[in-house]
Amino acid sequence: MAAIVGSIQAFLLTIVAAFYLLWAGGGTFPFANEQSLARSVIGRRGITRVPSRRAFLYLGVMLLAAAVAAFLMGGFSEAYSKSKMVLAPLGLFLAAVFFARGVAGILPAFERAAPEQPFLSLNRRLYSPFCVLIGFGFLFLVLSLPNWAYRLR
């Protein structure tokens, strides 16, 4: 089961990372223009341009690293025996990061900081639930690691 969850999670994170890398390169797909991209992905009040393509690049690379971690935690770490010691703490860290983003996204303070439409509705229906789901996936992968408890000591 862990192999399936790890593979699906790695696939989904890779797709999201590909979008961020596309946007870092100047693309706007699937949005019509840069203003639509900024209003849909960032959502700050009155935003008309993407603030930093470098931030998109950073997020894309971090999401790719999370995808690799999910793939390895899904049972494919046998070829990389030295990675086993860091998988449980890394998985717990990634679960906490995704849970925090998912929960923070539904807080009123977050919604006041990013009230622009369509970001607000996309965040409620897609972004925050996706982050919570990915967080649960990482938690599941940590718990399904063989002998994971001794690694946390």
Secondary structure, DSSP 8 states (H G I E B T S, - for coil): -HHHHHHHHHHHHHHHHHHHHHHHTT--TTSSSHHHHHHHHT--TT--S-S-HHHHHHHHHHHHHHHHHHHIIIII-TT-GGGHHHHHHHHHHHHHHHHHHHHHTTSHHHHHHS--TTHHHHIIIIIHHHHHHHHHHHHHHHHTSTT-GGGG-
